[in-house]
């Protein structure tokens, strides 16, 4: 899952981004409305965590622009105001969910995960290919009934491959969805992660390398 955090208070923005990364998400950060729109135009996000009161372009206008431009990302709007009227206004702008500050971080993570699973962007709760099973909600993987312990990057790569249902996924697509904008496009991260993932899943191999194209689940 790739998330854009839009928050003008640097310490809060970095704290939120760090926490979401620890939850296994790829996260980019924007500190004003102009930066947020530029990010949204240049990357395919699953969820945008959007502070309503940001400089440059106000959060309300950012939300309107995302909706008007047909952006596929779900929008979770944050605000210091907790009045019902404010929540109604935020949802009326096209936001998919609304969370008042201060908030419990566990709730933020749960809401982001729930938004990514909503119809239109949802995935089955359990992805299966042969004897390989990935439980999205529980963050668990088994192979032939054996538990497979994966780190967040390995889990995310496997989920994308399973969701592709046998179609080829390029290294560039994996880099874009699993790593954030700070990732070097020439990095060996995808190849290294794929090697570890194959070793953990074990034999017989289920991930094929398609020459000059990418990877797929056999």
C-alpha positions as CSV (number, residue, x, y, z in Angstrom):
1,X,0.0,0.0,0.0
2,X,1.3,3.4,-0.9
3,X,0.2,6.4,1.2
4,X,0.7,10.2,0.9
5,X,0.7,12.1,4.2
6,X,-0.1,15.8,3.8
7,X,0.7,17.7,7.0
8,X,2.4,21.1,7.4
9,X,3.8,20.4,10.9
10,X,7.0,18.6,10.1
11,X,7.3,16.7,13.4
12,X,3.8,15.4,13.2
13,X,4.2,14.5,9.5
14,X,7.4,12.6,10.1
15,X,5.9,10.8,13.1
16,X,2.8,9.7,11.1
17,X,4.9,8.6,8.2
18,X,7.3,6.7,10.4
19,X,4.4,4.9,12.1
20,X,2.7,4.0,8.8
21,X,6.0,2.6,7.4
22,X,6.3,0.4,10.5
23,X,2.9,-0.9,9.7
24,X,4.3,-2.0,6.3
25,X,3.2,0.9,4.1
26,X,5.2,2.9,1.6
27,X,4.8,6.6,2.6
28,X,5.6,9.9,1.0
29,X,5.2,13.2,2.7
30,X,4.0,16.6,1.5
31,X,4.0,19.8,3.6
32,X,1.6,22.0,1.7
33,X,-1.2,21.9,-0.8
34,X,0.9,22.6,-3.9
35,X,3.3,19.8,-2.9
36,X,0.4,17.4,-2.3
37,X,-1.1,18.0,-5.7
38,X,2.3,17.5,-7.4
39,X,2.8,14.2,-5.5
40,X,-0.7,13.0,-6.4
41,X,0.0,13.8,-10.1
42,X,3.3,11.9,-10.1
43,X,2.5,8.7,-8.2
44,X,-0.3,6.2,-7.8
45,X,-1.4,6.4,-4.1
46,X,-3.9,4.1,-2.4
47,X,-4.7,6.5,0.4
48,X,-4.0,10.2,1.0
49,X,-4.0,11.3,4.7
50,X,-4.8,15.0,4.3
51,X,-4.7,17.7,6.9
52,X,-7.5,20.1,6.2
53,X,-5.7,23.3,7.3
54,X,-2.5,23.4,5.2
55,X,-0.8,26.3,3.5
56,X,-0.4,27.0,-0.2
57,X,-3.6,25.2,-1.5
58,X,-6.1,24.7,1.3
59,X,-6.9,21.0,2.2
60,X,-10.5,21.5,1.0
61,X,-9.3,22.5,-2.5
62,X,-6.7,19.7,-2.5
63,X,-9.6,17.3,-1.8
64,X,-11.8,18.8,-4.5
65,X,-9.0,18.7,-7.0
66,X,-8.2,15.0,-6.3
67,X,-11.8,14.1,-6.8
68,X,-12.2,16.3,-9.9
69,X,-9.1,14.8,-11.5
70,X,-10.4,11.3,-11.0
71,X,-7.6,10.3,-8.6
72,X,-8.1,6.7,-7.4
73,X,-6.7,7.4,-3.9
74,X,-9.0,7.3,-0.9
75,X,-8.9,10.5,1.2
76,X,-8.7,10.5,5.0
77,X,-9.1,14.0,6.1
78,X,-7.6,15.2,9.4
79,X,-8.6,18.3,11.3
80,X,-8.3,19.9,14.7
81,X,-12.0,20.6,14.6
82,X,-14.3,17.9,15.8
83,X,-17.7,19.4,15.3
84,X,-20.3,17.5,13.3
85,X,-20.6,20.4,10.8
86,X,-16.8,20.2,10.1
87,X,-17.0,16.5,9.5
88,X,-20.0,16.8,7.2
89,X,-18.2,19.5,5.2
90,X,-15.1,17.4,4.8
91,X,-17.1,14.4,3.6
92,X,-19.1,16.7,1.3
93,X,-15.9,17.7,-0.4
94,X,-15.3,14.1,-1.5
95,X,-13.2,12.8,1.5
96,X,-13.8,9.1,2.2
97,X,-13.3,9.3,5.9
98,X,-12.6,11.9,8.6
99,X,-10.5,11.9,11.8
100,X,-10.2,14.6,14.4
101,X,-7.0,15.6,16.1
102,X,-5.7,14.5,18.5
103,X,-6.1,10.9,17.5
104,X,-4.9,7.5,18.6
105,X,-2.3,6.3,16.1
106,X,-3.7,2.8,16.1
107,X,-7.0,4.2,14.9
108,X,-5.3,6.1,12.1
109,X,-3.6,2.9,10.9
110,X,-6.9,1.0,11.1
111,X,-8.7,3.7,9.1
112,X,-6.0,3.8,6.4
113,X,-6.1,0.0,6.0
114,X,-9.9,0.0,5.9
115,X,-10.0,2.7,3.2
116,X,-7.6,0.7,1.0
117,X,-9.9,-2.3,1.3
118,X,-13.1,-0.4,0.2
119,X,-15.0,-1.5,-2.9
120,X,-13.2,-0.3,-6.0
121,X,-9.8,-0.9,-4.5
122,X,-10.5,-3.9,-2.4
123,X,-8.8,-7.2,-2.5
124,X,-10.1,-10.5,-1.2
125,X,-9.3,-11.0,2.5
126,X,-7.3,-14.1,1.7
127,X,-5.2,-14.5,-1.5
128,X,-4.5,-18.1,-2.5
129,X,-2.3,-19.6,-5.2
130,X,-1.9,-23.4,-5.0
131,X,-0.8,-24.2,-1.4
132,X,0.4,-20.6,-0.9
133,X,-2.0,-18.5,1.2
134,X,-1.8,-14.8,2.2
135,X,-4.2,-13.4,4.8
136,X,-4.3,-9.6,4.1
137,X,-6.1,-8.6,7.3
138,X,-4.1,-10.8,9.7
139,X,-0.8,-10.1,7.8
140,X,-0.1,-13.9,7.7
141,X,1.4,-16.2,5.1
142,X,1.4,-20.0,5.0
143,X,2.7,-22.5,2.5
144,X,1.3,-26.0,2.7
145,X,0.0,-25.1,6.2
146,X,3.5,-24.0,7.3
147,X,3.8,-20.4,8.6
148,X,6.1,-18.2,6.6
149,X,7.5,-15.2,8.5
150,X,7.9,-12.2,6.1
151,X,9.0,-8.7,6.8
152,X,6.8,-5.8,5.6
153,X,8.5,-5.4,2.2
154,X,8.4,-9.1,1.4
155,X,4.8,-9.3,2.4
156,X,3.9,-6.3,0.2
157,X,5.7,-7.8,-2.8
158,X,4.0,-11.1,-2.4
159,X,0.6,-9.5,-2.0
160,X,1.1,-7.6,-5.3
161,X,2.2,-10.7,-7.1
162,X,-0.8,-12.7,-5.8
163,X,-3.2,-9.9,-6.7
164,X,-1.8,-9.9,-10.3
165,X,-3.2,-13.5,-10.6
166,X,-0.4,-14.7,-12.8
167,X,0.2,-11.5,-14.8
168,X,3.7,-10.1,-15.0
169,X,4.6,-7.3,-12.5
170,X,7.7,-5.3,-13.4
171,X,10.4,-4.3,-11.0
172,X,9.4,-0.6,-11.6
173,X,5.8,-1.4,-10.6
174,X,7.0,-3.1,-7.4
175,X,9.4,-0.3,-6.6
176,X,6.6,2.3,-7.1
177,X,4.1,0.5,-4.9
178,X,6.3,-1.0,-2.1
179,X,9.0,1.6,-1.7
180,X,8.6,5.3,-1.4
181,X,9.9,8.2,-3.5
182,X,13.2,8.2,-1.8
183,X,14.0,4.8,-3.3
184,X,16.8,4.9,-5.9
185,X,15.3,3.6,-9.3
186,X,18.6,1.8,-9.9
187,X,18.6,0.1,-6.5
188,X,18.9,-3.7,-6.2
189,X,16.1,-3.6,-3.5
190,X,13.5,-5.5,-5.6
191,X,16.0,-8.2,-6.6
192,X,17.3,-8.6,-3.0
193,X,13.8,-8.7,-1.6
194,X,12.7,-11.2,-4.2
195,X,15.6,-13.5,-3.4
196,X,14.8,-13.5,0.3
197,X,11.1,-14.0,-0.4
198,X,11.8,-17.0,-2.6
199,X,14.0,-18.6,0.0
200,X,11.4,-18.2,2.7
201,X,8.5,-19.5,0.6
202,X,10.6,-22.6,-0.3
203,X,10.3,-25.3,-2.9
204,X,8.8,-25.9,-5.3
205,X,9.4,-22.3,-6.6
206,X,6.3,-20.3,-7.2
207,X,7.7,-16.9,-8.3
208,X,9.0,-16.9,-11.9
209,X,11.3,-14.3,-13.4
210,X,10.2,-13.2,-16.9
211,X,13.2,-12.0,-18.8
212,X,13.3,-8.2,-19.4
213,X,9.7,-8.0,-18.0
214,X,9.5,-8.7,-14.3
215,X,8.0,-11.4,-12.1
216,X,4.9,-13.5,-11.8
217,X,3.3,-16.1,-9.6
218,X,3.4,-19.5,-11.4
